Amino acid sequence: MKVGVIGLGYTGAVCAACLARDGHEVVGVDTDPSKLELLHLGQAPVVEEGLQDVVRAAVESKRLALGDTIDRRIAECDVTLVCVGTPAGSGEQYLAAVHRIAEQLGAVLGDASHFPVIVLRSTVPPGTTDSAFTTRLEEACGLKAGVDFGVCFQPEFLREGSSIHDFYHPPFTIVGSASERAVERVKELFAQQPGEFVHTDTRTAEMIKLVCNAFHALKVSFANEIGRIAQSLDIDARTVMEIVCKDSSLNISPAYLRPGFAYGGSCLPKDLRALLHLARRRDVETPVIQAIAPSNHVHIERAAALIMARGSRNVGMIGLSFKPGTDDLRESPLVTLAEQLIGKGYQLRIFDPAVTLSRLLGANKAYVERSLPHIASLLCTDLVDVLLHADVLVIGHRSREVTDALAYLKKPGLSVVDLVGMSRAKDLQCGYRGICW
């Protein structure tokens, strides 16, 4: 293909050189004369292992052409990658370069005789591609995105120090766009790369880049806090975390990484408190780990706020134990939620087939009697009783029985607050709100 790359900093230089290496005709554009001078000489504008050789080969093969303006050569490109910087000083990203490039690109797109595809790769806030970027393109060229040209957002995942390897071995290729035609063109361009190709909407693609890097930062900080605690106990944290990472079923896996309701139960809260107690006794600061329990509490408050916003005091709750299929009520976030609702005067009815008062024993029984002293009057053995009572139905456990009942229930004004991501939510004939979707 003919490929344009606008912005020859770290990401742009790597993409331009590697795409030329793969046999594409690449036009690289940057306004920095020092970068262009180095590239003309076959030298990389950034220090990166292996990049020097790839750049030299691209220039010598004449598959990498260079310029300081967006001109007709860019208009003739099949795909143009926008890789300009979006620095974030105090937090808000600086998008002036992205806006300027959109206007300059739009000024030459009118000369295109084909269906050019513009791919924004700069890290931007969700909504930027569909709004400011595309709007400026359309206004500058007088054409319509999706009809006369395509627009996509494609986040890059290049780590400094291993960018060549990362370019050819991405974890996945994410492309956000409403244009199937544009997505197919980008997919063709990166067809040689392994990993799953994921087509999504642009806002999701923009969000993924921010989330990935925030998650990486969280992992580094968490590991370092564990390191400080372990060191204070004369334990080698490297060994601890090496063994922790061997668990690919729970620790390093999609488990616990699905948005939903708060954590609870007899293990997570207790052991988290124990770890924090160890840290405090040894004067070890752990701001990340200390924030876990408060964050969990915020999520319970979020659920309560959603329920209260429905406008009725007749509330039904599906589930009470911390996990479906168990009667363990200790530190269940649903018990905490129920306690809050009762304290604010809500008329609550609860259905949880695994919770039977006569079978509750020991600490479990003591906990629920302390938290919900009137639990006997709240629990219903028949799902229908809860459905008939509720104007607001809170889904705290996944249940096919409940999903089937709601599919046939005709109750005007019923609102469902979903804490678990119930199946067939789109089929519900009532109001619906997910806790974070």
C-alpha positions in Angstrom: 0.0 0.0 0.0 0.8 3.7 -0.1 1.0 4.7 3.6 1.3 8.2 5.1 2.7 8.7 8.6 2.3 12.1 10.1 4.4 12.8 13.1 7.8 11.0 13.2 8.5 10.9 16.9 8.8 7.6 18.7 5.6 5.9 17.5 5.6 7.5 14.0 9.3 6.7 13.3 8.9 3.0 14.3 5.6 2.6 12.3 7.1 4.3 9.2 10.3 2.3 9.2 8.6 -1.0 9.9 5.9 -0.5 7.3 8.6 0.4 4.7 10.5 -2.7 5.8 7.3 -4.7 5.0 7.3 -3.5 1.5 4.8 -0.6 1.7 5.5 2.8 0.1 5.7 5.2 3.0 5.5 9.0 3.1 6.6 10.4 6.5 5.8 13.9 7.5 7.1 16.0 10.4 7.7 19.7 10.9 10.9 19.2 13.0 13.9 19.8 10.6 16.3 18.0 12.9 14.3 14.8 12.7 14.0 15.0 9.0 17.7 15.6 8.6 18.5 12.5 10.6 16.0 10.4 8.7 17.3 11.6 5.3 20.7 10.4 6.5 19.2 7.0 7.4 19.5 7.6 11.1 16.7 7.1 13.6 15.4 10.3 15.4 15.1 8.4 18.7 17.4 6.0 20.5 15.9 2.5 20.2 17.5 -0.9 19.9 17.3 -2.1 16.3 15.6 1.0 14.9 18.7 2.4 13.4 19.1 -0.5 11.0 15.4 -0.6 10.1 15.4 3.1 9.3 18.6 2.9 7.2 17.2 0.0 5.2 13.9 1.9 4.6 15.7 5.0 3.3 18.2 3.1 1.2 15.4 1.1 -0.4 13.6 4.4 -1.3 10.4 3.0 0.3 10.5 5.8 2.9 10.0 9.3 1.5 10.1 12.3 3.7 8.5 15.8 3.8 7.7 18.7 6.1 4.2 19.4 4.8 1.0 17.5 4.2 0.6 17.6 0.4 -0.7 15.7 -2.5 1.5 12.7 -1.7 -0.6 12.2 1.4 -3.8 12.5 -0.5 -2.7 9.6 -2.7 -2.1 7.3 0.3 -4.4 4.4 0.9 -4.0 4.7 4.7 -2.6 7.7 6.7 -1.5 7.2 10.3 -1.6 10.3 12.5 1.0 9.8 15.3 1.5 13.4 16.7 2.1 14.0 20.3 -0.7 14.7 22.9 1.2 15.7 26.1 -0.7 15.8 29.3 0.8 18.3 31.8 -1.7 18.7 34.6 -3.9 15.8 33.3 -5.8 17.1 30.4 -4.3 16.1 27.1 -3.1 18.8 24.7 -4.9 18.2 21.4 -3.8 21.2 19.4 -1.6 19.1 17.2 -4.3 16.6 16.5 -6.8 19.4 15.6 -4.2 21.1 13.3 -3.4 17.9 11.5 -7.1 17.2 10.9 -7.5 20.6 9.3 -4.4 20.1 7.1 -5.4 16.6 6.1 -8.9 17.8 5.2 -7.4 20.5 2.9 -5.8 17.8 0.7 -8.4 15.0 1.0 -10.5 16.7 -1.7 -7.9 15.8 -4.2 -8.1 12.1 -3.5 -9.5 10.0 -6.3 -10.1 6.9 -4.1 -11.4 6.1 -0.6 -8.5 7.3 1.7 -8.5 6.0 5.3 -7.2 8.3 8.1 -6.1 6.4 11.2 -5.6 8.4 14.4 -3.0 6.6 16.6 -2.2 9.4 19.1 -3.5 8.8 22.6 -6.6 11.0 23.0 -9.6 11.2 25.4 -12.6 9.1 24.4 -14.8 10.9 21.9 -12.0 12.9 20.2 -12.0 10.8 17.0 -15.8 11.0 16.3 -16.1 14.7 17.3 -13.3 17.2 17.0 -11.0 15.1 14.7 -13.6 13.9 12.2 -15.6 17.2 12.2 -12.4 19.2 11.3 -11.6 16.8 8.5 -15.1 17.1 7.0 -15.2 20.9 7.3 -11.8 21.3 5.7 -12.5 19.0 2.7 -16.3 19.3 2.3 -16.6 15.6 2.1 -18.4 13.0 4.3 -16.7 10.6 6.6 -17.7 7.0 6.0 -18.9 7.9 2.4 -15.9 9.7 0.8 -13.2 8.7 3.2 -12.7 6.5 6.3 -11.7 7.4 9.8 -10.4 5.0 12.5 -8.8 5.1 15.8 -6.0 2.5 16.4 -4.2 2.6 19.7 -0.5 1.6 19.7 1.2 -0.6 22.3 4.9 0.1 21.7 7.1 0.0 24.7 10.3 2.1 24.6 13.3 -0.2 24.3 11.4 -3.0 22.6 9.3 -1.2 20.0 10.4 -3.2 17.0 9.5 -6.4 18.7 6.2 -4.9 19.9 5.3 -3.7 16.4 5.6 -7.2 15.0 4.2 -9.0 18.1 1.3 -6.9 19.4 -1.0 -8.4 22.1 -3.9 -7.6 19.7 -4.8 -5.1 17.0 -7.6 -2.8 18.1 -9.4 -0.7 15.5 -12.3 1.6 16.3 -14.5 2.8 13.5 -18.1 2.9 12.2 -16.8 2.2 8.7 -16.5 -1.4 7.8 -14.7 -0.4 4.6 -12.1 1.6 6.5 -11.6 -1.2 9.0 -10.9 -3.8 6.3 -8.3 -1.5 4.8 -6.5 -1.2 8.1 -6.8 -5.0 8.7 -5.1 -5.6 5.3 -2.3 -3.2 6.2 -1.5 -5.1 9.4 -2.4 -8.6 8.2 1.0 -10.0 8.9 0.8 -9.2 12.6 -0.2 -12.0 15.0 -2.7 -11.7 17.7 -6.5 -11.1 17.6 -7.9 -8.3 15.3 -10.6 -6.5 17.3 -13.1 -4.2 15.6 -15.0 -2.0 18.1 -16.4 1.6 18.2 -14.0 4.5 18.4 -14.8 5.5 22.0 -14.0 2.0 23.2 -10.8 1.9 21.3 -9.7 5.3 22.7 -10.6 4.1 26.2 -8.6 0.9 25.9 -5.3 2.6 25.5 -5.8 4.7 28.6 -7.0 1.7 30.6 -4.1 -0.5 29.6 -1.5 2.0 30.7 -3.3 2.8 33.9 -3.5 -1.0 34.6 0.2 -1.4 34.0 1.0 1.5 36.4 -1.3 -0.1 39.0 0.5 -3.4 38.7 3.9 -1.8 39.1 2.8 0.2 42.2 1.1 -2.9 43.7 4.2 -5.0 43.2 6.4 -2.4 44.7 4.1 -2.0 47.8 4.2 -5.8 48.3 8.0 -5.5 47.9 8.2 -3.0 50.8 6.0 -5.0 53.1 7.9 -8.2 52.3 11.2 -6.6 52.8 10.1 -5.3 56.3 9.3 -8.9 57.1 12.7 -10.2 55.8 11.0 -12.0 52.9 12.2 -11.8 49.3 9.3 -10.2 47.4 10.7 -11.3 44.1 10.1 -14.9 45.1 6.6 -14.0 46.4 5.5 -12.3 43.2 7.1 -15.0 41.0 5.0 -17.6 42.7 1.9 -15.4 42.6 2.3 -15.0 38.9 2.3 -18.8 38.4 -1.4 -18.8 39.0 -2.9 -18.2 35.6 -6.4 -19.3 36.7 -7.1 -16.4 39.1 -4.0 -14.1 39.6 -2.9 -13.5 36.1 -6.2 -14.0 34.2 -9.5 -12.4 33.3 -10.9 -13.5 36.7 -11.7 -10.5 38.9 -11.3 -8.1 36.0 -15.0 -8.0 34.9 -16.9 -4.9 36.0 -19.7 -5.8 38.4 -20.5 -5.4 42.1 -18.3 -5.1 45.1 -16.2 -7.9 46.6 -17.0 -9.5 49.9 -16.9 -12.8 51.7 -14.8 -14.3 54.5 -11.4 -14.1 52.8 -10.8 -11.0 50.7 -11.8 -8.4 53.3 -10.1 -10.2 56.2 -6.8 -10.9 54.5 -6.7 -7.4 53.0 -7.0 -6.0 56.5 -4.3 -8.4 57.8 -1.9 -7.3 55.1 -2.5 -3.6 55.9 -2.0 -4.3 59.6 1.4 -5.9 58.9 2.3 -2.8 56.9 1.2 -0.3 59.6 3.1 -2.2 62.3 6.3 -1.8 60.3 5.6 1.8 59.2 5.4 0.8 55.5 3.4 3.2 53.4 1.0 1.4 51.0 -1.3 4.0 49.4 -2.5 1.7 46.6 -3.4 -1.2 48.9 -5.0 1.1 51.4 -7.3 2.5 48.8 -8.8 -0.9 47.9 -11.4 -1.1 50.7 -12.5 2.5 50.4 -12.9 2.0 46.6 -15.0 -1.1 47.3 -17.2 0.9 49.7 -17.7 3.6 47.0 -19.0 1.0 44.7 -21.6 -0.1 47.2 -22.6 3.5 47.7 -22.9 3.8 43.9 -25.4 0.9 43.9 -27.5 2.5 46.7 -27.6 5.8 44.8 -28.8 4.0 41.6 -31.6 2.3 43.6 -32.7 5.5 45.4 -32.7 7.4 42.1 -35.5 5.0 40.8 -38.0 6.9 42.9 -39.9 4.1 44.7 -39.4 2.7 48.2 -40.6 -0.8 47.3 -37.4 -2.7 46.5 -36.8 -6.3 45.7 -33.4 -7.9 45.9 -32.2 -11.0 44.2 -29.4 -12.5 46.2 -28.0 -11.8 49.6 -24.9 -14.0 50.1 -21.6 -12.7 48.8 -21.6 -15.3 46.0 -24.4 -17.3 44.3 -24.7 -20.9 45.5 -23.5 -20.3 49.0 -25.2 -19.2 52.2 -22.1 -17.3 53.4 -23.3 -13.8 54.4 -20.2 -12.7 56.1 -19.1 -9.3 54.7 -21.4 -9.7 51.8 -21.8 -6.4 50.0 -25.4 -7.2 49.3 -26.0 -7.4 53.1 -24.3 -4.0 53.4 -26.5 -2.7 50.6 -29.7 -4.1 52.2 -28.7 -2.6 55.6 -28.4 0.8 54.0 -31.7 0.6 52.2 -33.5 -0.5 55.4 -31.9 2.3 57.4 -33.3 4.8 54.9 -36.8 3.5 55.2 -37.1 1.4 52.1 -39.5 -1.6 52.1 -37.2 -4.5 51.1 -37.9 -8.0 50.1 -35.1 -10.5 49.4 -35.0 -13.8 47.4 -32.0 -16.0 47.8 -32.7 -19.8 47.6 -29.3 -20.6 49.1 -30.0 -18.7 52.3 -32.2 -20.5 54.8 -32.4 -19.0 58.3 -32.8 -22.4 60.0 -29.5 -23.6 58.5 -27.4 -20.5 59.3 -24.8 -21.4 61.9 -22.0 -19.9 64.0 -20.3 -16.7 62.8 -22.5 -16.6 59.7 -25.6 -16.5 61.8 -24.2 -14.0 64.2 -23.2 -11.7 61.4 -26.5 -11.6 59.7 -28.4 -11.2 62.9 -26.2 -8.2 63.8 -26.4 -6.6 60.4 -30.1 -7.4 59.6 -31.9 -8.2 62.8 -35.2 -8.3 61.0 -34.0 -10.6 58.2 -36.8 -13.1 58.9 -39.4 -10.6 57.7 -37.3 -9.7 54.6 -36.5 -13.1 53.1 -39.1 -14.6 50.7 -39.1 -18.3 49.7 -41.0 -17.5 46.5 -39.5 -15.4 43.7 -43.0 -14.3 42.7 -43.6 -12.6 46.0 -40.5 -10.4 45.5 -41.4 -9.6 41.9 -45.0 -8.6 42.9 -43.7 -6.4 45.8 -40.9 -4.6 43.9 -41.1 -1.4 41.9 -37.3 -1.5 41.8 -35.7 -4.9 41.4 -32.0 -5.3 42.3 -30.2 -8.2 40.6 -27.4 -9.2 42.9 -27.0 -12.8 41.7 -27.2 -14.2 38.2 -30.2 -16.4 37.9 -31.9 -18.0 34.9 -35.1 -18.3 36.9 -35.1 -14.6 37.4 -34.2 -13.8 33.8 -37.0 -16.1 32.5 -39.5 -14.6 35.0 -38.7 -11.0 34.0 -39.0 -11.9 30.3 -42.7 -12.8 30.8 -43.5 -10.3 33.6 -45.7 -7.5 32.6 -45.4 -4.9 35.3 -45.7 -1.3 34.3 -43.1 1.0 35.9 -40.8 -1.7 37.1 -37.1 -0.7 37.2 -34.2 -3.2 37.2 -30.9 -2.3 38.7 -28.3 -4.8 37.5 -25.2 -5.4 39.6 -24.0 -8.5 37.8 -24.5 -8.1 34.1 -27.5 -10.4 33.6 -28.0 -12.2 30.4 -30.8 -11.1 28.0 -30.9 -7.7 29.6 -32.0 -6.2 26.2 -35.1 -8.4 26.2 -36.5 -6.9 29.4 -39.8 -5.1 29.1 -39.0 -2.6 31.8 -36.6 0.1 32.9 -33.0 -1.1 33.1 -29.8 0.3 34.5 -26.4 -1.4 35.0 -24.1 -0.4 37.8 -21.3 0.5 35.5 -22.5 -0.2 32.0 
